[in-house]
Amino acid sequence: MRIGFDLMGSDAAPSNELETLKLVLEDPISDLVVCGRGDYEQEVADLGYEFQLADEVIGMHEIPSVAIRKKKKSSIGVLMNLLKGKQVDAIVSAGNTGAILGFGMIALGKIGDLSRPGLAITFPAETGYSIILDVGANISPKSIDYYNYGIMGAVLAEAVMAKKNPRVAILNIGSESVKGDEAKQRAYQMLETSSLNFIGNIEGNHIMKGFADVIVCDGFTGNVLVKFSEGMIDTVWSMLREEVDAIARRKFGQFLVRPAVKSLKARFNYEEYGGGILLGVEGVVVVCHGRSSPTALKNAIKFAATCVEYDIVEKTKKKLKK
């Protein structure tokens, strides 16, 4: 297995990516093809990895549509072409999300008659993790998009979380089938009569309860949800740490509280899977957060390898045809 890895993606590129390459050496996952500027070719080669030259880099704040037209030789563009030509089996990047989505749709193409791909992430819950999609690829989905998201999310839940007959739900403003706009109401009917384990609508306060394994929503709502949760977790963790430090100053307090808080933080650690995945395109594309740490990037490579081993693209095609 060969996985293409973007050296120029994260906010701290290429230092975080180079540290990731060192972590992978300690725990080999697959053969990596590293793509970046020529300045770092020797450093990558010294670590024993294959190197692919990218003459350009797409910045985080560049307009995706412009970057796609003008920077075809960027690390993202080069990696997409490698994936299209089957020279790699998957790619992992912490670069400009819009550019990754755009290059993915143009270079790889959509699966079959699928109208729009979706970006899926794993989301922490009381009982483990759920999958949420879409979180930014499609802000105005049609009923068929919600339906396809349910199918693709179920395939992903089976692949990465070993869920048998995963529970699928629509994120809505009420549990009744008539809630939400016309697209959601029609999607409810379509999913209800499908072969999926559809459990109906769930509301925002149920997301982290773990009632559903796959939660489908529009890209605007999903993106706001993800970013709000990241900020909330960081804020709650900071507040907890202040309280723990106060308790730790008391005799033996640290031995009672710190292990519990550390365990709680681990349960909400976004680095567990490392990134999201663009579902519905002809290839495995894992998209990481711009501020991903080397550990998160390493886990994203593992995530990509799992999706390739499960043959997620072919399994998705079969499910969508049923």
C-alpha positions, 0 to 999 in steps of 0.5 A, spaced: 500 500 500 502 506 498 499 513 501 501 520 498 502 525 504 502 532 503 508 535 506 506 542 506 499 542 508 498 544 516 499 551 519 506 548 522 508 545 515 513 542 514 515 541 521 509 537 523 509 533 517 517 532 518 515 530 525 510 525 523 514 522 518 519 520 524 513 517 528 511 513 522 518 510 522 517 508 529 511 504 527 510 503 520 503 503 517 505 503 509 509 506 504 509 513 504 510 518 498 511 525 500 510 531 496 512 538 497 517 543 495 524 541 493 527 545 499 525 539 503 527 533 498 534 531 501 531 531 508 525 526 506 530 522 502 534 521 508 528 519 512 528 513 507 521 516 503 520 517 496 519 524 494 515 527 489 516 535 487 511 540 488 513 547 485 507 550 488 503 551 495 496 553 496 495 557 503 490 556 508 487 563 506 487 562 498 480 562 495 479 555 493 477 556 486 482 560 484 488 556 487 485 550 483 485 553 476 492 557 478 496 552 482 495 545 479 503 543 481 501 544 488 502 539 493 495 538 493 494 538 485 500 533 484 497 528 490 490 528 486 493 526 480 498 521 483 491 518 486 487 518 479 493 515 476 493 509 481 500 511 483 498 511 490 492 508 494 490 514 498 492 521 500 492 525 506 493 532 507 492 538 512 492 543 507 486 548 504 480 544 505 476 547 499 482 546 495 482 539 497 475 538 495 475 542 489 481 538 486 478 531 489 472 532 485 475 535 478 481 530 478 478 524 481 470 525 479 464 522 483 462 515 484 457 513 479 451 518 479 452 521 485 450 528 485 455 531 491 460 528 495 460 529 502 466 530 508 465 525 514 468 526 520 468 521 527 465 525 532 466 523 540 460 521 544 458 518 550 459 511 547 465 512 543 464 515 536 459 517 531 460 519 524 457 526 522 456 528 514 456 533 511 461 538 515 462 542 509 462 540 502 455 541 500 451 547 504 445 546 500 443 538 500 437 535 496 433 529 499 438 524 495 444 527 498 442 526 505 440 519 503 446 518 499 450 520 506 446 515 510 449 510 505 456 512 505 456 514 512 454 507 514 459 504 510 464 508 513 462 506 520 462 499 518 470 500 516 473 504 521 468 503 527 467 495 526 459 497 527 454 492 524 448 494 521 450 502 524 444 506 526 443 512 521 439 518 523 438 525 520 440 531 525 433 536 525 430 540 529 425 535 532 424 528 532 417 527 528 418 526 521 414 532 519 420 536 522 425 540 518 425 543 510 422 539 505 428 536 503 429 533 510 422 531 510 423 527 503 430 524 505 426 521 512 421 518 507 427 515 503 431 513 508 425 510 512 424 505 506 431 503 505 435 497 507 439 502 512 438 501 520 434 508 520 432 511 527 429 517 524 431 524 526 435 526 532 436 533 535 442 537 537 442 535 544 442 527 542 448 528 538 453 526 544 449 521 547 451 516 542 444 514 540 446 514 532 452 511 529 451 516 523 448 523 523 447 526 516 446 534 516 447 539 511 454 542 510 453 548 513 450 545 520 455 540 520 461 545 519 458 550 525 457 544 529 464 541 529 467 548 530 463 549 536 465 543 539 472 544 538 472 551 541 467 548 547 472 542 548 478 547 549 474 552 553 471 546 558 478 543 558 481 550 560 476 551 566 477 544 568 484 545 568 484 551 573 479 547 578 484 541 578 490 545 579 486 549 585 484 542 588 491 539 586 494 544 591 490 541 597 494 535 600 493 528 595 488 532 591 492 531 585 492 524 585 484 523 586 482 528 580 488 529 575 487 521 572 480 522 571 480 529 568 486 526 563 481 520 562 476 525 560 480 529 555 482 523 552 475 521 550 474 527 546 481 527 543 480 529 535 486 526 534 484 519 535 482 518 527 486 524 525 482 527 520 475 526 516 474 523 509 471 525 502 466 520 501 463 519 494 469 520 490 473 515 486 479 515 491 480 515 499 482 522 500 483 524 508 482 531 510 486 533 516 485 539 521 490 545 519 492 545 526 493 537 526 499 535 531 504 530 528 500 524 532 494 526 529 497 526 522 500 519 523 493 517 526 490 520 519 495 516 515 492 509 519 485 512 518 487 512 510 490 505 510 484 502 514 479 505 509 484 502 503 484 495 506 476 495 507 476 497 500 471 503 502 470 506 495 468 499 491 463 497 497 460 504 497 459 503 489 455 497 491 451 500 496 449 506 492 447 501 486 442 497 491 
